[in-house]
Amino acid sequence: MELFKLGGKSIEKFDKADYTEFPESKIEEILLDAELEPIAGRKLLCIGNQITTSTGKRLDILAIDAEGRLVVVELKRGIAPREVIAQIIDYAAWLDSLAEKDFEQIARGKLGESLHIAFKEYYKEDLDSIGDDVILYLVARDFPEEVINASNFLSEKGVSIICVSFDLFKRDDQRYLVTRNVAGGVETIEGEPAGEISPHKRDDRRFFMTLKNRMEEEFGEWLNELGLKERDVFRLYQAKDGHWTNNYSGCITDKYMLMLQTAIHRPIGEKSEDSYLVFLHAERKRDVFEFTELVKREDIVELVKEVGMKIDYEDPEWPEISLKLDNWADEDGNIKEDFADTVIEQFERAKPLIKSLLTE
């Protein structure tokens, strides 16, 4: 990871900081002072650090978010060892075994006041319940593939675990901490509070877990044979409120990333029939303007029509090729058992279009 400052026509590169100056306790202090915003994307109420568990281990940082979910941070200054997965799961299991009075005792020892009072002062809302869910953050300079794979696996099984790597930079007398998410279900916890939870959240997740596996089996090898620079296996994502669930594969070409995606959107307060499936869109990470010009080409437009899709230019910086599929749910809003077959069939039809976009 590198850090640059862009100003006018000049580019200044920041030097890496000397890590011998930053023991884990110092980095822990930085995260506490920043109220975990560098890793969580928002400030959280930190209950305390170096909390002793029932087995005598020390939990690095314990916090609580605005929804009352406990947040555990396990910090490693260097490369995260494979044992860190078992370590942080052990912390989650210990927290799950505690009663509310135990959390109050921890809070009083660290904050000097009741957790309910501290929560109300910090978030300006009452704390309804403590610890209904636990969010796990592994923070390290780097992560081996086995830790990343294990975190992604646990995330897809419903465990809120996120790996965040960090680097330290210096410029003059200032030190800078730069973080990035490298694995896990970070999308399920960032952003605004969940609000109304979809009653179909669990069933939608189960459906898309099965669908993503089928998509990889049916189309993974075919996509790999297209000569892409890089491709993610099909993965699952679900918004924390459950109203948006999908599986996706990011395909990187020389010019842009094309996201192949199947998704169901259940608008809050609207009919489920308004949901739709999105198959293709260009991400902002790459040159979306070249993608915009590509999808305007006559041969691409004809392929789009043949598949029954449409090109949406509502956002000129993020063109999207999509297809709405009807009759995917029963009268109770549950996804029909044979709907996965419909998705696979439609994706098969879209192969010529996908190939043209990825091999242009």
GIPECOR-V974033 format. One record per residue. N is the residue number from 1. SS is DSSP state (hx for helix, st for strand, lp for the rest). BURIAL is # if it has 24 or more other ideal C-beta (glycine too) atoms within 12 Angstrom, else .. Layout:
((N,SS,BURIAL) (N,SS,BURIAL))
This chain:
((1,lp,.) (2,lp,.) (3,lp,#) (4,st,.) (5,st,.) (6,st,.) (7,st,.) (8,lp,.) (9,lp,.) (10,st,.) (11,st,.) (12,st,.) (13,st,.) (14,lp,.) (15,st,.) (16,st,.) (17,lp,#) (18,lp,.) (19,hx,.) (20,hx,.) (21,hx,.) (22,lp,#) (23,lp,.) (24,hx,#) (25,hx,.) (26,hx,.) (27,hx,#) (28,hx,#) (29,hx,.) (30,hx,#) (31,hx,#) (32,hx,#) (33,hx,.) (34,lp,#) (35,lp,#) (36,lp,#) (37,hx,.) (38,hx,#) (39,hx,#) (40,hx,#) (41,lp,#) (42,lp,.) (43,lp,.) (44,lp,#) (45,st,#) (46,st,#) (47,st,#) (48,st,#) (49,st,#) (50,st,#) (51,st,#) (52,st,.) (53,lp,#) (54,lp,.) (55,lp,.) (56,lp,.) (57,lp,.) (58,st,#) (59,st,#) (60,st,#) (61,st,#) (62,st,#) (63,st,#) (64,st,#) (65,lp,#) (66,lp,#) (67,lp,#) (68,lp,#) (69,lp,#) (70,st,#) (71,st,#) (72,st,#) (73,st,#) (74,st,#) (75,st,#) (76,st,#) (77,st,#) (78,st,.) (79,st,.) (80,st,#) (81,lp,.) (82,lp,.) (83,hx,.) (84,hx,#) (85,hx,#) (86,hx,.) (87,hx,#) (88,hx,#) (89,hx,#) (90,hx,#) (91,hx,#) (92,hx,#) (93,hx,.) (94,hx,#) (95,hx,#) (96,hx,#) (97,lp,.) (98,lp,#) (99,lp,.) (100,hx,.) (101,hx,.) (102,hx,#) (103,hx,#) (104,hx,#) (105,hx,.) (106,hx,#) (107,hx,#) (108,hx,.) (109,hx,.) (110,hx,#) (111,hx,#) (112,lp,.) (113,lp,.) (114,lp,.) (115,hx,#) (116,hx,#) (117,hx,.) (118,hx,#) (119,hx,#) (120,hx,.) (121,hx,.) (122,hx,#) (123,hx,#) (124,lp,.) (125,lp,.) (126,lp,.) (127,lp,#) (128,lp,.) (129,lp,.) (130,lp,#) (131,lp,#) (132,lp,.) (133,lp,#) (134,st,#) (135,st,#) (136,st,#) (137,st,#) (138,st,#) (139,st,#) (140,st,#) (141,st,#) (142,st,#) (143,st,#) (144,lp,#) (145,hx,.) (146,hx,.) (147,hx,#) (148,hx,#) (149,hx,.) (150,hx,#) (151,hx,#) (152,hx,#) (153,hx,.) (154,hx,#) (155,hx,#) (156,hx,#) (157,lp,.) (158,lp,.) (159,lp,#) (160,lp,#) (161,st,#) (162,st,#) (163,st,#) (164,st,#) (165,st,#) (166,st,#) (167,st,#) (168,st,#) (169,st,#) (170,st,.) (171,st,.) (172,lp,.) (173,lp,.) (174,st,.) (175,st,#) (176,st,#) (177,st,#) (178,st,.) (179,st,#) (180,st,#) (181,st,#) (182,st,#) (183,st,#) (184,st,#) (185,lp,#) (186,hx,#) (187,hx,#) (188,hx,#) (189,lp,#) (190,lp,#) (191,lp,.) (192,lp,.) (193,lp,.) (194,lp,#) (195,lp,.) (196,lp,.) (197,lp,.) (198,lp,#) (199,lp,.) (200,lp,#) (201,hx,#) (202,hx,.) (203,hx,#) (204,hx,#) (205,hx,#) (206,hx,#) (207,hx,#) (208,hx,#) (209,hx,#) (210,hx,#) (211,hx,#) (212,hx,#) (213,hx,.) (214,hx,#) (215,hx,#) (216,hx,#) (217,hx,.) (218,hx,#) (219,hx,#) (220,hx,#) (221,hx,.) (222,hx,#) (223,hx,#) (224,hx,.) (225,lp,.) (226,lp,#) (227,lp,.) (228,lp,#) (229,lp,.) (230,st,.) (231,st,#) (232,lp,#) (233,lp,#) (234,lp,#) (235,st,#) (236,st,#) (237,st,#) (238,st,#) (239,lp,#) (240,lp,#) (241,lp,#) (242,lp,#) (243,lp,#) (244,st,#) (245,st,#) (246,st,#) (247,st,#) (248,st,#) (249,st,#) (250,st,#) (251,st,#) (252,st,#) (253,lp,#) (254,lp,.) (255,lp,#) (256,lp,#) (257,st,#) (258,st,#) (259,st,#) (260,st,#) (261,st,#) (262,st,#) (263,st,#) (264,st,#) (265,st,#) (266,lp,#) (267,lp,.) (268,lp,.) (269,lp,.) (270,lp,.) (271,lp,.) (272,hx,#) (273,hx,.) (274,hx,.) (275,lp,#) (276,lp,#) (277,st,#) (278,st,#) (279,st,#) (280,st,#) (281,st,#) (282,st,#) (283,lp,#) (284,lp,.) (285,lp,.) (286,lp,#) (287,lp,.) (288,hx,#) (289,hx,.) (290,hx,.) (291,hx,#) (292,hx,#) (293,hx,.) (294,hx,#) (295,hx,#) (296,lp,.) (297,lp,.) (298,hx,.) (299,hx,.) (300,hx,#) (301,hx,.) (302,hx,.) (303,hx,#) (304,hx,#) (305,hx,.) (306,hx,.) (307,hx,#) (308,lp,.) (309,lp,#) (310,st,.) (311,st,#) (312,st,.) (313,lp,.) (314,lp,.) (315,lp,.) (316,lp,.) (317,lp,.) (318,lp,#) (319,lp,#) (320,st,#) (321,st,#) (322,st,#) (323,st,#) (324,lp,.) (325,lp,#) (326,lp,.) (327,lp,.) (328,lp,#) (329,st,#) (330,lp,.) (331,lp,.) (332,lp,.) (333,lp,#) (334,lp,.) (335,st,#) (336,lp,.) (337,lp,.) (338,lp,.) (339,hx,#) (340,hx,#) (341,hx,.) (342,hx,#) (343,hx,#) (344,hx,#) (345,hx,.) (346,hx,#) (347,hx,#) (348,hx,.) (349,hx,.) (350,lp,#) (351,hx,#) (352,hx,.) (353,hx,#) (354,hx,#) (355,hx,#) (356,hx,#) (357,hx,#) (358,hx,#) (359,hx,.) (360,lp,.))
